[in-house]
Amino acid sequence: SVVEFVLGKKTEDIFEKANIIPLRGFEGIKYMEIPIGNEVGPVPDIIKHLVPDWNWLKGATLKIAVTHGTANAKKIMDDIKAGGKFSECHFIEFMACPGGCIGGGGQPIPTTPEIRKLRAKAIYAEDQSLELRKSHENPHVAKIYEEFLTDGPCGHKSHKLLHTHYTKRGRYIS
């Protein structure tokens, strides 16, 4: 969504079938850059109160990283502290499980790296067959923001209802 909003272009016009391949997969740390150029798209009405325009991004290069696992998260955090390349990222997604939720504890067991890869392949294939693949184009999501989360995606109500917070729960002993 952000790529489309900032660039004013459909993701599928930038990446084949809207698949941002450099950020997918099971490698522990993934990184990519997207040059923005001198043209930007319009800011959607729902977030104009936060960002009146994208002009400040003209000519910039969007730097993005995705990582999974706490050891890789530590590597990225150490790099940021040292002023390395990840300190220049505009967006970093940290995931606990290998490859994201597809490799997480809520998935069927037993699992192996091969099973995770096959599961990912099946999910990506299913995703490509869907008519609606982007939340900002989903009329049901739009209706929720229009009628219920009226202060927008970054508003107080959506933050309260849609964000989670860490709660220390102690150790599990079997």
Steps between C-alpha positions, in 0.01 A plus 500: 500500500770750595685443173181574307414805709843660478578418138146543371538176302351155536734250664451267204638773271821498705529133599379212286159385626548736799747257656774683686734201468814655656319517835355149494657177606678336786831682498548654843545859380368645175560852368393698197494852365228663290588829329209742534599743227353846457135400471291400798138399534219674682459439872182300571235705679499262795857601598519860371474628856829321570684553171375789286721402205789276395710780349762463771575153357568615144837375382547275802570129497268299722709254704322198644611197701320190622643262757394205708636348817639672806862436402443685172308775678804549724728522195281771352476690828879484545543624142262790569686594818827497303350724229505223237278461195195396703512831685398658169191282452161666480326179598617180669264212567604271784342154510561239765438191288704374201348650186239676713181347634522221244780351709341570837360303787141524375577292193450123467772276636730331438676753280832527323657768282375307195144491633515875574618571144216292354250671731629842391479401133138389545403816687666727241322310220167537680567870555566555129166344412302739720322802359568708812862486611556839659331622816461855371295369205275279713151653526439329835813655650403839355153467653644421844707819487210702361243385756690382808869597509413851387822660623697299242766230501728695732223628723448437870215252456679284241818506709311394812312219325750374242839522669635259756729566792754279668392356833754320713350164590779309669654173389317194384619186674398161369 
